[in-house]
Amino acid sequence: MSLKFEIGQSSLTGPRARNEDYVGVVTPASAQLSIKGALLAVADGVSGNAGGGEASEMTMRTVTSDYYATPDTWEPLTALDKVLTAANRWLIAQANANRDMVGMATTLSLLVLRGQRYYSAHVGDTRIYLLRDGKLKQLTTDHVWDRPEMRHVLKRAVGLDRHLEVDYADGTLQVGDVFALMSDGVWDVLGEQNIHKTMALYDSPQMICDELTKLAIEKGSADNSTAVAARITQLGEETLSELLADGKHLVVPNKLQVGETIDDFEVTEVLYESRASLLYKVRHLNSRQLFVLKTLQPLLANDVDSCNCLLNEEWLAKRVVSQYVPQVFPVAAEKRSKLYYVMSWHEGSTLQQRLDSGHHFTVAGVAKVGIDLLRGIAALHRLNIVHRDIKPDNIHQATDQRLRILDLGVALSSMIVATEMTQNPGTPSFMAPELFDGTPATVQSDIYAAGVTLYYLLTRKYPHGEIEPFQRPKFGEPIPPTRYRPDIPYWLENIILKAIARDIKVRFETAEEMLLALEHGELKPILAPARTPLIARARLVKWQWIAIFSFVVNLLLIYLLVVS
């Protein structure tokens, strides 16, 4: 079930020489509608400056195209913020490059309708109204000066200042909601009472817009009159799992044997089997190309959460287009009879398999692995994806030495609702200290896991010893890797120690920062993190005991002085 709505729009030039308002309406197909939503916007070029019309047009064209080019894993407000910041910089650059366009700027009111929510972005004095249950509500605030003689002078606009400050908001949708976006050439003349009356009078959004703009001109509007309206007729699905309705009818296949076929694929090898999942090496019957097929254990066939997790994992993996992650092979819903997904096959082995086979990683080899690993992690983080289970078992090195990060099964994204029973699933020995306190995984917990991975490849040891799933570890200072392997250069040891620092503030802030340190190596070595003094590592309880002990000693000294 997808979101359904009706839209109308109207823009009249009025007494002005030209129309400097601009309207943007994008209603994508169902798949994109569920992910990105529909976009409605009104921009009003600042008429007191040169290039007002150009500013409104170019801003609208930029926003309506670039918003849909942002990664699907970004939430709407995050994507809008990135796009509007870029549009603002572009307008300022054009004004600086062209003397005739100095001061070009525009207002903008924008609305995204998706699923069961709406998202708004607003700057300037265009407005967004919502009519719900017969009551009219203004969703935006005019960014103008408070003084009566300056009430049309803008404090904020796209292109007006290098630092663009935008009002962002979101809320739930209801069937029957009517939204109206309009320029000041409409609302300034009509007033709230006439706007309310017009929006309540007509069922058709197009008739609402026609009446609003026409009435504004008749009442003497001295500006362009523009309005866009939308009426919600059916709500969409709320969660990503529900949006993948095409996969709901699929059932988990029975355990497959070599030589069996499933749809267009023939099983050639069982690659991996865990408590929850199965991986098969398969060959496409027509192209004869090799792939990896991932599905669930038959015992989980009736586990709704596990089935949703696999669907979510496929959705997420499809949106990571990177050489450092296996690519998902698209299989049409009508050609898939069971619950599974297919990804690219690469000859090679995981880093853990190489260790188990007795491979000795050189310092140069580990540095190269680190560079490739951090590039892959950075690619995920740019998509707002936290992997949460970086370890040698989930890092694959092909025979051509190209590295890929495997298994997005527990990856965390703002677009995916986590269904795991534990808040921070992962391998305990690679988990950052803060995760054991229940803190949600972050970019820096992935960096910690990457640091432990490099440490383990070099030494086959863990910086804090092996941690079992049932343990509640206490983290002190990590053992320097040179304790186990003296040939590790100081610059690499310093990078690893910074990555696995217990204090999150001491770690690298981003994967790109750690990547840069690895690429520079000994040419620009970083300093080792300062060791925390014992007294600073003591918890508050220890300080309290020290204070009590001190107090008792002082009382005893006072008593001895008195009696002596």
Secondary structure, DSSP 4 states (H G I P E B T S, - for coil): ---EEEEEEEEE-TTSSS--EEEEEE---HHHHHHT-EEEEEEEE-TTSTTHHHHHHHHHHHHHHHGGGS-TTS-HHHHHHHHHHHHHHHHHHHHHH-GGGTT--EEEEEEEEETTEEEEEEESS-EEEEEETTEEEE-----B-SSGGGTTSBS--BTT-SS---EEEEEE--TT-EEEEE-HHHHHHHHHHHHHHHHHH-S-HHHHHHHHHHHHHHTT--S-EEEEEEEEEE---SSHHHHTGGGTT-BPPPPP-TT-EETTEEEEEEEEE-SSEEEEEEEETTT--EEEEEEE-GGGTT-HHHHHHHHHHHHHHHT---TTSPPEEP--GGG--BS-EEEE--SEEEHHHHHHTTPPPPHHHHHHHHHHHHHHHHHHHHTTEE-S--SGGGEEEETT--EEE---TT-EETTS----SSSS-S-GGGS-GGGGGTPPP-HHHHHHHHHHHHHHHHHSS-TT----TT------SPPPGGGT-TTS-HHHHHHHHHHT-SSTTTS-SSHHHHHHHHHHGGGSPPPPPPPPPHHHHS-HHHHHHHHHHHHHHHHHHHHHHHH-
